[in-house]
């Protein structure tokens, strides 16, 4: 999935930045970071989908209301 790959790429970039400073962390921490990033992406997607669903609901209600004029 694209978001999994994106999360791993971000964690890898962070790992590179840490290494540039001469530091390091255990690999499991970078794996956990990738999971946290992916969870954040998933949350943003769900929130956006909820917004779209609300807009569709309003549109369908408007369509029903306007359809009454054609009965």
N, C-alpha and C positions, 0 to 999 in steps of 0.2 A: 504494500500500500504506500501511496505517496507520503502520507503524513508520518508513517513509521520511518521511512527513509529520510525525510526531512528532519525529524527529531534526532535521528542518529547522526546526521550531518552536523547539526547544531552542537550536539554533545562532542563530536570529534573536533569541531572548531574550538570549542571551549578547552578541550584537552590540549590542543596546540598552543593556545594562549597561555595556559598554565605552564606548559613546558618551556615556552619562551622566557618566562620569568624564572626558570630554573627550578620549578617546583614539580611535584607529581602527586597524584592521588591513585588509590587502588582502582583497578579497572571496573570493579563492581559499582563504584560511585558514578562513573560515567554511564554505565548501564542504567542506573537509577535516575540519573539526570535525563537520559533519553526518554525514559518512561514518564517522568514528570512533564517533560515538554510535550510528549504525545497526548497525555491527559489534558493538558491545557488547550491543545489544538482541538481535541474532541469536544471539550466544554464549549469552546467558541463556536464550533460547528452546530452543536445542539441548540445553543442560544439563538444563532442565526436562523436555524430551521423553525424554531418556535415563532420568531418574528414573521417569517414567511407564512407559516400556518395561520397566524392571526390575521394577516393581510388577506389571505385566501378566504378565510371565514367572513370577513367584512364584505369582500367582493361577492361571495355567494349569497349573503343576506341582501345585498343591494340588487342582485339579479332576481331573487325571489320577489322582492318588493316591486321592482319594475315589471316583472312578468305579470303581476296582477292587473296591469293596465291593458294587457292583451287578451285577457279572458273574455 
